[in-house]
Amino acid sequence: MAEEQRGDAIETFQAAGETFPPDAATVAAANAQAEIYARAAADPVAFWAAEARERLTWRKPFTKTLEWELPFARWFDDGELNVAENCVDRHVAAGRGEKVAFHWIGEPGDRRTITYAELLVEVQRTANALKGLGVTRGDRVAIYMPMVPEVAIAMLACARIGAAHSVVFSGFPASALADRINDAEAKVLITADGGYRKGSFFELKPIADEAMKSSPSITGSIVYRRRQPGTPGETAMQQGRDHWWQDLVPQQSTDCPAEAMPAEQLLFLLYTSGTTAKPKGIMHTSAGYLLGAALTHHAVFDIKPDDVYWCAADVGWITGHTYIVYGPLANGATQVMYEGTPDTPSWDRWWSIIEELKVNILYCAPTAIRAFMRQGEEHPRKHDLSSLRLLGSVGEPINPEAWLWYRSVIGGGRTPIVDTWWQTETGSIAISPLPGVTTTKPGSATFAMPGIAADVVDASGKSVPLGGGGFLTLTQPWPSMLRGIWGDPARFKETYWSRFPGSYFAGDGARRDEEGYFWLLGRVDDVMNVSAHRISTIEVESALVDHHNVAEAAVVGKNDPLTGQAIFAFVILKKGVEATDEFAHELRGHVAKQIGAIARPKFLLFVPDLPKTRSGKIMRRLLRDIAEGRALGDVTTLADGGVVDTIRSNTGAAEE
Ligand code: PRX
């Protein structure tokens, strides 16, 4: 069983590794104390009702907390509020208008500071601009923008007038943008001329134009001008349809009262890939989603009034929605927003920002952490990172080596690490340590959040006792859960609710150790089966990157006539290490030594890079195609198409 294999590896880590209890100062000052678990477990629905009353500002109080007709949940259904008012107006009304909402840094080095009072003005003007383009409550607005503060302003402007946004990541091509616009039948597209990335300006408007050609529902567009003087290029505008943000928005009235919205008003759609080619429009509604965002941001990041918080995700993904826009703004936090990539102009860009703005909390993905590891410690060492108090990880399992590096090199050996498991569908963090409560173990996301019920079940849906592994399920509804897939209730039921009737199936494998800690094993489809032993790809990857000469690794199962599947490893070496057959042999031995001979990769290929989505996830599906020598599947989400060709052109000598 995969679970047993991974379990062996986990026990190896634990035997070798330390655990990290919270220090006394963190415990004493923590927003969330141990009592929260008991309070939530005693009566989850009452817990959520109390949190909803405490954290959100209501126009009309709710009297019904939950209506649950599996799989359709309605939370706080008869209540009314406005999400933008919760994220902006109430902080200004409470006298915190001068507090900074965003310290924004453009990749070329330009800066802006935006207070909550300024945010309120801009959100109202933008909402009025949308109204002027005919957007009304219930409409959908597509947003396709680089990382500028206007992306948050645009989202909040939609929320203010009851329109739902659909943010499409700015790295997607025209066809993907058009598909999403058309599926949602969006009326207006908010975009930009482009943005700065890796030292140059990338054009967005031509892509938006291409998409709009085949998006008949679009009647108008707003185009934010990002191009700086001195950056060459012209942006074509279609008269009658396209409006420069800088012309349209400033002339609007600064008065656009927030309208009271039903709690279950659609707040946004966010498209995510599923097992078929058609992306799923995940639906999130207003009050429940905002509550999940606000509570988790408060409890997991332990945010304090004077903190400077930085979530380094792109707003085009759920992490950016929940932990750049809605959670932090609902909590009135001061944030950093950075436009560009971590290597521009050099690999210490993040660390210099942290030093300069005295960032207290950093939240990023393990892929980024491993990239930093690969570049070497000299970059963070150049900067004073002592302001950091807490570090977060999200998006994929974090291998213990990266966890420990993150804590020691970035966190100075002081900071708690919160490894947060969640999904586009869960809306907010579902499994994570609480920094003042949980003793952490490197590589484990630890426990379900208060008010969330997670289980590990076997193929028949039976709960697996502690010490065992299986499929991760969530067994009770929670406020920030997805409400459906846009236009496809049947797919919603089928994807999430049919495999284990009565529970939400996350699509992930997980194991709980004897102490009940959750260890995520990756997507279930990433689990290999070798000689009837199931082995998680992450387990082998962890063993590979554990070798001091390995920077990154990805592992897939390849069909094998003898053993069912064989392990195929793609390995990126650290700078200066030579890719020789001898070293490949040594590395296989290293894996065998770490987790047993069964996990020894049959195929091992040194590669210069790995195919990743633009959000940084390794596309194992493509690696499986390469390993099998078959035609590639859908590559639209691939960040760099050349990577695959480079890898394919030398798959020859991999076998041992
Ligand atoms: O497999 C899990 C992995 O990312 C998936 C969700 O992807 P997405 O909807 O794009 O959201 C990513 C940001 C929340 C999950 O099914 N995942 C996410 N966080 C973790 C994780 N796997 C292990 N550990 C995590 N902390």
Residues whose N, C-alpha, C, O or C-beta is under 5 A from the ligand:
A	BS01	PRX	T319 S393 V394 G395 E396 P397 I398 D419 T420 W421 W422 Q423 T424 E425 A445 A506 D508 L520 G522 R523
